Each structure stands twice: as structure tokens, then as C-alpha cells.
Amino acid sequence: MLHRRFIGRRAELLALDRHYATRRSVMVPVYGRRRVGKTELLLRFIADKPAVYFSATQKLRGPQIADLMRAAAVALSRPELADAVPATWEAALRLVVAAAPEGRKLVLVIDEFQWLCESSPDLPSVLQRLWDLEWQRGHQVMLVLCGSVIGFMEREVLGARSPLHGRRTADLRIEPFDFRDAADFHPRWSRDEQARVYFVCGGIPAYLQRFDPQRSVLQGLVTEVFEIDGFFQREPDFLLREELSEVKQAASVLEAIALGRQAQGDIARAVGLTTSALAPHLRNLVGLGYLERVAPLSPKPPPRTAVVYRIADALLRFWFRFVAPHVSTLRRLSPDRAIDQLVAPQWEAFCGEGFERLCREALPRLYDAEGVTSRAQVGEYWDRAIQVNVVGLRADGWIDLGECKWSGRPSLTNAARELRRRVASYPSAGRTVRSHLFFRRAPRAQSPEMIVHGLAELYEDVPGT
């Protein structure tokens, strides 16, 4: 079920409006990963402004120019533009800007900019020339270049070798929603279900919209992941192919990590590469936000050998754990049986790992609620003896350590005893430690020595944010 209600993005809209309101022309590249909601944001922004929105497709130069002219004819109520046949991008863009309402700034949005540059590699130079010689001298244009291939946008629009380098007024990288904003897509669901869908989709609006609020998350997975026409059937492949040339190697690395090989040497052995040959694949995946490089967090710098790699993207984490390793098995299973046999046995453990991530994400908001203003690093800690799910290493000398319990109704007494043991073994370097227990359902009893949090509390509003 698709939800068309516009959700969140208040800070991004305010930033775009602020740049639009200036008394000069502005250039604002907007970029972010596939499905993150860039187009919806820009359409919302231009709804009350003179604007031309043009979404490029994978066509040749001539048809692309014709598409732009038709879009401008409708947007500006200037039908003669549709009949114009400019031979170059420079001529086409001049016609569009000249047709804008007099005395008002025109917003010109070019979406999927990377596809336009495929057929017209000279377009960045054309825009540079128009910007330098014409547009920036007045106050009549807001040029928004939008793209979903992050590497292209950082290289060809923002990069030092780009013709457009140094001409942007600002740039906006659109990030996925946090867990609280993601919950707004399913306001009638329980907090448990809102968290579960976040563990699968992360904060990607297009993914969250696929889950019918009348059905559970597991039921939604049957339809959207395991049915032959499911929305997610080819999405991971699209994600990798859009940014990477060596897709097979990247997929093999992601699957190895999803199945528990997280140290660089273990990953290399699992995929059959040397560690030096593996290194660029890890760097690329980290740069795209699909992997994260994690080290145990404590006052003492971690040894290099302690670094591990984890899948940072929620959908890829689910896909390479439950789907990719079982392609042959899935050919003989119905979607319902796939859930029962492949997902259900590990579902709560998967959610438990997601809950640990959510608690780490929530810790800065808990600091805000307390009025803690010092800088803090948030992460986790492990060594051969202990593992600590949540670590907040604060600049004011305090350390917050937390244990997360997702499944069932764990005993407060037992959880507190276990956390005390871990706190005693944590290398705090003499700093003051506060202890936190995070439960999916917080017990009514409280611990005098520990701060107890429930999932519902983590979703509550913090005054002033």
C-alpha cells in the first residue's frame, strides 16, 4: 500500500526556502541514495513557486531536450515552448529561463542529472558557462541539480575537477529518516511493529510505503520480498549496479558479512580474495553507506586488528541474511513457506540486533532530554571477555554503558546483574560510568543503580527538538 502523505524533511525544506529567498541566483545540488525521497522533497518545495521540474531519462540528447521544453511549456503556461526546437542545451535552457514570470525567481530542477550527462557529457560545462556569464549576475534563477548516484554527484558536480566546482551556493545530501520519523509512515501500528519495519527498511521512504498498515511486517515481507512480483525482488541488485562496476564481488562481500564474517581476513577468505584485493571493495561499500567500519569504543584507542565491518543499510542487511544465501531453496518454496522456514526461526534474533542499533541511535536524544550538552561518541564495545551493546563516550568525562533486551520479558534482576559484570570489566580508565538497561517492554520495577528505558520511551518527543 502506498502512502502519499508528505512526511518530515522540515529542516531540508527550510534550507531550500532560505536559499530561494536570497536576492541573488543560487545553485543547490541535492543528492542522496536511491529511494530516499529527493523527488518528493523537491516537488513539495516548488509547489508554491514558479518552477520547472524536469526528470531526465536514459534517452539521447535530442529527445531529452524536447522533454525539457514540453515540461517547461506546461509548468510556465507557455505552450509555445513545446513547439520550440532548440538544437543545443544552451539554447534550450536560455529559452526556459527567459520564459519565467517577470520579477519572480524561477526554480529550475533537473532531476536524475547523472542520466542527462550520460547522453550530454558537456552539460556541466554548458551550465558553467550560463551560470558564469548570465544567471549569477541576476537574481532570477535557483538551479537545483538532483541525482541519486552519489559517486557521480560528488565527482562530477561537487568535485574539484568538475566545471561546476566552486559555483554551488550550498549542497544538500538527503539522508534516510531516523526511527522516529520513519514511524510516521504507520502511525496506527504498535511501537513493536514500527521498530520491526525500521529494522528491515531503515529510514527509506519508498520502502516504508510498501508496507500495508492493515497487515503485520512479516505479512508484508511475504508480498514485497518473496512474491515473484514483489517490490524488493530486484531492489538490492539495482542498488549495487547503480553505483558499482564489480557487482558480483560487492554482493559476495555483503553476503559474507551478513553471515557473520566481519573481520577483513575472514571476509577475504570467504569470498576468495586476498586482503589487498578486498580492500577497495570494502572502501567503496563504506563510502556508499552500505557498510560501516566499526571498532570497540572506549577511552583507549582500539587496536587495528579489532576493526570489523557490518552492513549499515537495513534492506541489504535483511536481504543478504535471509534471501541471497537461499536463492536455490526459494525456487521450490511458496512465499508463506519461505517466511516460515527461512525468516521466522531467526526473526527475533534479527530484530534484537536491530534494537541494539536503534538504542544507539536514540542515545543522543536521551542526552537532549537530560540536558547533556557535551559532545559524545556513540558506539559499542567488545573484547574477548565482554560485549557492551551501547557506549556513550562523553567529552565531559562521563561514560554511558547500556545492555539491550528485545525478546520476551527478561528479568530486571538478571539483566542488571549481567550489566554490572560488564561494567566492571569495561576499560573505563577511571571515568564515571552510568548504566542503562534498554527493554522492548520496560518492567514496572525500577533499578536504583541503573536507568531503565522501554521502546515506547525512545519514541517519545524530546522538548525543544
N, C-alpha and C positions, 0 to 999 in steps of 0.2 A: 504494500500500500504506500503510495507516495504522499508526502505531506508538503504542501506548497507554502505553508506559513513561514514568513521570514523570521529567523531566529538569530539572536546575538549580533555580533560584529559592531557593537556600538562604538568602540574605540576606532575601528577602521573607518567607519562612516564619518566620524568626527574629524579624523585626519584628512580624508578626502575633501570634506566640506571646507576645512580650514584652508587648504591649498586652492580650492576653487575661488574662495572669497578674496584672494590677494589681487592687487591691481596690476597684475602682470601675467604673461603667459607662463604656464608651468608644464613640466614633463614629469610624469609619475609612472615608472614601471611598477607593475603589480604582478607578482608571481607566487607560485606555490604548487604543491604536488597535485596530481590528478584528483578530481572529485572533491577538493577541499572547499569549494563554494565561491570561487573567484567571480564567476559569471553572475551568480545571484547577487553577490555584493555590488558589482558594478551596475547591474540593472536597477537595483534599489537606489543607488547613488544618483543615477541620471534621470530618475523618474520625474523629477520636477525641474529639469534643466533643459536648455537647448542642447541636444546631443545627437550624435550619430554613433550607433553601436554596430560594428562590423566584425563578424566572426569568420575568420579565414577557414578555408577548407583546403584539401590537398588537390588543387587544380593548377592549371597553367596560368601564366601571368594575365593573359587577355580575359579569360572568364573571371578571374579574381577581381580585376579592375571593374568589369561590368557588374559584378555582385556588389561592390562598394557603391557604385553610382546608384543602383536600384535602392540599396539600403538608405542612402542619403536622401534620395527623392522622397521616400515615404517619411523618414524621420523629420525632415525640414519642410515638408509640404511644398516641395519644389519639383513637380513632375517632369519638368524639362531636363532635370539631371539624369533621369533614366534613359533619355534619348541621346545623351552625350556619348561620344565615343573617343575618349582621350587615349592617346597612344602610349603614354608613359604614366608611371605612378606620380611623378612630379606634377604633371598636368592634371591628373585626376584629383590629387589632394588639394591643389590650388582651387579647383572648381568647388570642391566641397566646402572649404573654409570660406571662400568668397560668398557662398550662399547662406551663411549663418545670419540669424536675425541681427540687425544693426544695433550696436550698443550693448550687446549681451555676449558673454564669453561662451564659446562653443566647446563642449566636451567631445572629443574625438577618441573613441575607444576602439582599438584594434586588438581583438581577442585572438588567441591561438597564433600569436605573432610568429612563432617558430615555423608554422606551416607556410605562412606568407613568404618567409625568407627562403624556404626551400625552392620555390619557383622564381623568386626575385632576390638573389643574394645581394644585389646592390641597394636594396631598400633602406638599410640602416644609413648608407651614405646619402641617399636621397633625403631622408628625414633630417640628417645632419645639416644638409645644405638649406633646406626650407627653414629649419629652426634658426640657424645662424644668420641667414640673410633676411628673413621675413618675420617669422612668428614671434621670436623672442623680443623683437623690437616693439611689439604692441602688447596689448593685454587681452587679446581676443580668443586665445586658444588654450585649452587644457588637453594635452596629449597623454593618453593612458595606453601604454603598451603592456599587454597582458599575455602571459604564457604559462604553460603547465610543465614544460621541460625545463627543470630548474637549472641543469647544467648549461643549456643554451642561453637562458636569460642571464645567468651570471657571467657567461663568457662573451656573448655577442651584444648584450645591451649594457651591462654594468662593468664589464671587464676593461682593463686598461688599453687593450688593443682594439676595442670597438670604436667605430666612428662616433658613437653617441656618448662615449666616455666623458664625464665631467659636465654633461648637459642636463642631467636629471635634477629636478628640484628636490625630490625625495624618492624613496622606493619603499614599497610595502611587500613584505613576504607574508603571505597569508598562512597561518598555522592552523592545524586542527583544533577543534573546540576542546576545552577541558571537560572533565567528567560532569561538572555541574551544568554547563551549557548543553552538553550532549543529552542530559536528562530531559530537557525541554522538548525534545522530539517525541517523547512518550510520557506526557505529564500524568496520565492515569495509571501508569504501571507502578508497582511497588518499587521501593528503593533496590531490593534484590534484583529485580528484572532490569531496572535501569543500569545497574552496575554490570550485570551479565552481558547486556548488549554492548556496553562500552568495552568489555574485555575482548569482544570479537571485532568490533568496528572501530575502536578508538574514537576520535572526535571528527570523523569524516562524515559530513552531512549527507552525501549521496548514499552512503552505506546505511546510516541510521534510518533514512527514509524508507528503506526497503522492508523494514520490519513492521508488520501489521500489529497495531496496539491491541487488537482483539485476540491475538494468539501469543503463546509464550515464545521466548527466544529460541528454544530448541525446536519448536514447531516451525518457526521462521527459517531456521537453518535447513530443515528438510526441503523447503520450497526454494530458497535462494541459493543454497550451496549444492545440494545433492540432486535436485531435479535436473534433467538434461538441458532445460532452457533457463536454469537459474541465473540470476543477475551476476553472481560471483563466479560462474563457471570458468570464465576466461580472464577475470579481472587481474589475478596475480601475474599472469603471463603478459597482459597489457602493461602493467606497471613496470615490469623489468625491461620489456622491449622498447618502451618509450625512452628510457634513459641509458640503456646499456647495450653494447655491441656483443658481448660474450654472455649471452643469457644462460646457456647451459651451465657454465661454471658458477654463475651467481646463484642459480636455483639449487645447484648441488651444495654450495656453501650454506645457504639458508636452511636446507633440509638437514644437513649435518648438525647445525646449531640447534634447530628445533628438537632434534632427537637426543640432545644432551652433550654433544661435543662442543665445548665452549672455549677451551684454550687453543691458541693458534696451532700448536703442534698437533693436537688431537683433530682439529678441523682439517689440517693438511693431510693427515693420514687417511681420514675418512673419505676425502674427495680425490685422493691420488695425486696431489700436487706437492712440490717442495714448499717449505715455508716462504722462501723468497718469491716463488711464483704465485703463492696465495696472497701475499701482502697487497698488491694493487687491487685485487677483488675486494678485500676487506676495506681498504681505504675508500673505494668507490661506493660501497654499500653504506658505510658510515656517513660519507658526505651527502648521500641522498636521504638520510634519515631512516633507512631501512634496518640498519644495525646500529648498536651502540657499543662503545668500548667502555668497560666497567672495571673499576679497581676497588678493593675494600677501602672504606673511608674511615680514617682515624687521624688523630693528631700527627702520627708518624707517617711519612711518605711510604707508599706501598712498594714492595719490590717489583721489578718489571715482570717477573715470572707470575705474579698474582693477577695480571690483567686477563680478563675474559671478554668474549663477545656474546651479546644477546640480541635477539630480534626486537627492534624497537617498534616496528609497525604492527599494530594489533591484528589486522587481517592476515598479514603474512605469517604471523606467529601461529594463528589458528590453522591456516591452510597447510603450512609445512609440517605441522604436527599431526593433523587429522586427515588430510586429503592427499597431498602429494606422495607420501610413502605407500599409499594403498590404492593406487590407480588400477592395478590389475584386479584386486579384490572388489573394487567398486563396480566393475563391469558386470558382476554377477549378483550384486545386491540391489534391492529396491531402496529408494531414499529413506524410508522408515527404518529398514533393517540396517542401513548404513549408520544412522544415528544410534540405534540400539547397540550395535556391535563395535563400532569404531569410536564414537564420541562419548556416549553415556558412561562407560566404565572409567574414563579419565576426566569427565566434565568438571566434577567438583575440584579435583586437583588443579586443573587448568584455571578455574575461577579463583582458587586460592592464590595462585601466582599473580593473577590479575589484581586481586585485592591488595597484595603487597605493593604493587606499583601504584595503585590508587591511593594507598595510605601515604606513600612517599610524596605523591603529587599534592596531597591535602595538607602536608605538614606546614608549608609556608602560610596557608590560610589560617591554620590554628595559631601560628605565631601572630598573625594580624589580629586575630580575635583577642589574644592576650596582651596586645600592645608591645610585643617584642619588635624592636626596630633594628637590631644589629643584623649585619649580613650573615648568611648561613649557607653552608653547603649541605645538600641533602643527598643521601645515598644509602648504601647498605654496607655490612661488614661480614667477612668470613675469614676463618683460618682453619687450621686442622682440628681445632678443638670446638669452636662455636660458630654459629651463624646468627647475625642480628638483621632482622628484616628492614628496619628503619633506623637511619642515623641522621641526626641533625647536628652538624659541627658548626657552632656559632662563634662569631668574631668576639663576642663578649665573654668568652671563656667557658660558657656552658655547653654541655653535650646532651642531646635528647636521644635516647635509645628506645626502640619500640619492637614489640612482638605482635604479629598479625594472626588472627584465628578466624577463618572463614567458615569451615564446615561445622555443622551440628551446633551443640550448645556446650562448648568446653567449660571446664571448671575454672572459676576465677582463681581459686586457691592453687590449683596445679599450674595454671598459666603464670601466675605471679611467682611461684617457686622456680619455674623454669627460667623466667626472665631475670630473676635475682642471680641465678647461676651464670647467666650470660653476661650480665652487667659486671659481675665480679671478675670475669675473665677478659673483659674488653680492655684494650690498652688505652686508657683514658689520659695517661700522662699527668695524673693528679688533678685533672679538671673536675668540676662538679657535674654529676650526671643526674638527669631526671629520667624516670622510667615511664613508658606509655604502653598500655595494652589496647590493641585495636580488635574489636569484635564485629562480626556481621550483625549480631544481636547482642547489645551490651547487657550484661547481667544487672539486675536491680541492686545487688550488693556492690559496694564500692571498696576499694583498697586504700587504706590510709597512706600508703607509701608510693602508690602508683596512680597515674592519671589514666582513667578508663574512657575509651571512645567507642561509640557504636557507629555503624554505617550511616544511620539516619542523621546523626550529628554532623558527619563530614559533608553532607549535602546542604546543611543549613546556611543561610546568608550570614555573612560577616558584616557588621555595621561599618559603613564608610567605604565598602568596596563595591 
